[in-house]
Amino acid sequence: MPHDPLLLTTAVEAVVRAGDVMMSRFGQAMRVDKKGAIDLVTEVDVAIEREFRALIAGRFPDHAILGEELGGSDLPPAGPCWVFDPIDGTTNFAHGLPIFCSSLALEIDGVAEIAAVYDPTRKELFSAERGGGARLNGRPLRVSPANELVDAMLVTGFPYDVHSRVDEIVGLFAAFVGKARAVRRLGSAAIDLCYVAAGRMDGFWESDLKPWDIAGGALIVAEAGGTVSDLTGGGFTSRSRQVLASNGWLHDAMLAVIRDARRPGLSSGRLD
């Protein structure tokens, strides 16, 4: 069913505006606070989210919002809900590393229908509509054709409690290093997912995520022809806190690596 064109227009406008704000402050002195031992938030994150909330309140006053910095319902509400990460890759941003983006999804009854992710340092806008395909700067996206892990470049991220779970997290990372051509760790789940959609990466896994990290990127992967699930192969939702995204050809092989790494005696903890 076609969506109101204003929804995608608003999503694109919001993430591009967020990117403009990021670049206006990138590399400058800014206030950086801690939400956890290694979980950062900057004044720029908060300013972008406030501006976004004002935009949605003006255009769609009956829509809910779930944002990383200013909250919202942890459970998907009935009807429309914008799921927004003003800066995905805040640690990179705060350290002056140019790998970060703004990520947005419009969920309806908990299912993403519209997505937009903007990387301002590369001026790359990824977007998708459910049933309408995925695009990068207006050009259709398609996942890679790689069908063997040894030919694949994979990407992952580490949770903020990694200090207490080093053996578990690094153990799974090592398991994939032993099977794939290469494994990368970029620091932005939304960019990781978009790179799978674009065929730059062949698969991505991560646990202990928040809805705003993955809601938009997961739809972009699916609309680019990829496969998205949880880490056991079950159905994906943005609230599942975990994701496995691949070009489809590699999905079963990646699930097997995860399953083997979680067998008793091979992992010191849980992935879910």
N, C-alpha and C positions, 0 to 999 in steps of 0.2 A: 504494500500500500504506500503510495507516495507520501512523503512528509512535506509539511509546510516549508517552503524554501527559506523562510526567515530563520528557521532553526539552524540549518547549516551555516547560513550567513552569519548568524550571531556567534556560533561556535568558532568560526574562522576569525571573525573580528576580535573575539575575546583573546584567543591565543596569540594572534599577531600583535595586538596591543600589549599583551603581557611581555612578549619578546622585545618590543620597543623599550618598555620600561627597564627590563633586565639589561639591555645593552647600554642604556643611558647611565646605569650605575655600575656596570661591570668593571672591575679593576680599580674601583674607588673605595675609599674608606667607608665602612658602613657598620651599623650595629649588628652584632651576631650574638644570639643567645643559644642556650642549650635546652633542648627538650628532654634529653637523656645524655648519657655519658659521651656518646659520639653522634648524637642526633641533633643537627643544627637547624635554626631558623633565623633568617635575616629580616631586617625591617622591610626589605624589598618584597619578600614573600607576602608579608601581611598587607602591604600597600596594594599589591596587585590583586589580592583576593578581595579586599574591600571595594576596589573599583569594579571588579567583576560582579560582586553581589549587587552593587548599585545598578549595573547594566541590566541584569536579569530582573530585578525588582521593577525597573521601568518598563520592560518589554513584556514580561511574563510574570505578573505579580502573584499568580496562583501556583507557580512552580516551586518545588523544594530545591534546596542546594545542600550538597555535602562537600565541604572544602577541607583541605589539610590543616589550615591554620585556624579557622574560625568555626569548625565543627559542622554538625548536622546529625541526622539520624544514622546510627550504625546499621539499622535494618532498612532494606530498601522500602521506601514508602509507596503506597499506591499512587499511580499517575506519574507525571514527569518529575524527574530529579536530575539536576546538573551535578556531575561529579568532577571536581576541579582540583588540579594540583598546580598552583601558581608557578612554582619552580620545581620541576623534577630533576634532581641533581643538585640540590642546595649545597651539599658539601663541596662539590666541584666548583660551583659558582662562588662560594665564599673563599675558596683557595685560589681563585683566578684561573681555574682550568676550564677551557671553553667546551665543555660537554654538558649541556643542560637544555631544558626545554620547558614549555608549558603544555599541560595535557588536560583534555576536557572530553567528557562523554555526556550525552543526554540519555539517561535511562528512562524507560517507561515501564512501570511495574517491575523494576529490577533488571530489565533487559536493555542493553545498550542499543540504541537506534541510530545515533549520530556520534561521530568522533572527530576530533581535530587535535593534532599535536604539532607544535611549531618549534623548530630549532633555530633560534635567531642568529647564531654564529655562522650557520651555513645557509641561512635563508631558505630552509626546507620546510614546507607545509605538507604534512600528511593528513589525509582526511578520508572519511568513509561514511556511507549510509548503508544501513542494513538492506541487503538485496540490490544495492546499487553499485557495488564495487569499491575499491580503494584507489586513492590517487596520491601522487607526489607532485606538488606544484601543477596540478591539473592533468598530469599524465597518468594513465592506468598503471597500477602496481601489480606485480606477480611474484610469488615466492620462487625460490630456486628449484632446480631439478635434481639436486644432489640426492642420491639414494643409498649411500654407504657412509657410516660414521667416519671412516678413515678419510673420506673426501670432504668432510664437513668442517665448517668453522662455527663454533658454538659460542654462546655468551651467557653470563649469569651475573648475579649480584649477591652480596652478603647482607644478612640481617643486622639490625642495630645491636642485637645481643650476641654478636659473633664472638666476643671475648669469652663468654661462658660456654660456647659450643664449638670451639675451634676444631676439635677432632672430627666432629660430625660434618661440619660445613666443608672443611678442607678435604675430608675424606671423600665426599661426593665429587668435589671439584677434581680431585686426583683421579677418581674413577673415569671421569669423562676425558681428562687429559690423556689417559691411557688408551682411549678408543678413537678420539677425534683427531683431525688434522691440526686443529688449534682451538683454544678456549680463551675467550677474552672477558674482561670485567671492566665495564665502562663507567658505571656509577649512576645510570639513569634507566630504570626499568621501561619507561615509556619509549625512549630511544631504542633500547634493545628490541622491543617488540616491533617497532617501525622498521628496524633494520632486517628483521626476519621477513616482514611483509615485502620489503624491497629486494629481497634476495641477497643482501649483503652478508647476513648471517643465515645459517640454516636451521638453528634451533636455539631456544632460550628456556631456562628453568630458573625458578627462584621460589623460596618460601617466605612466610612471615611478611607478606605485603599488605598494603591497605588498598581499598577500592580505587582511590584516586591515582595510585601507581599504575594500574593495569586496565581499568575499565575502557579507556579509549584505545589503547594499543592493541588489546585483544580483539576488538571489533575490526581494526585495520588489518590484522593478520588474517582473520577469518574471511574478510571480503577480498583479500589478495589471493585466496585459494589455499591458505594454510589450515592447520588443525590446532585447536586450543582445547586443553583439558586441565584437570588438576594433576597432581603428581602421581596419582594412581591410575590415571586414565579415565576418571569419572568426569561428569559434566562440569563445565566451568561456570562460575559466577564471580562477579567482582568482589563479593564478600567472602570467598573461599580462602583468602589469605595465601594462596599459592597458585602457580601457573606453570604449565608446560606448553610452549608454543613451538611449532615446527612447520616445515614446508609440507608436512603430511607424510612424505616418503620415509622420514626418519623417526616418526613418532613412536612406533612400536619398539625400535631399537633403543631410543632414549628412555622409554618406560622400563625396559629391561635393565639398563644400567642403574637406574634409580632403585628398582626393586632389589637387585643384587646387593647394592650398597646398604640397603636397609635391613638385610638379613641379620639375624642375631649373631653377634661376634664380629660383624663387619662395620657396625656403626655404633657410636656411643650415645646417640640420642634419636629423637624423632624429627621427621621433616614436616609434620603437620601439626 
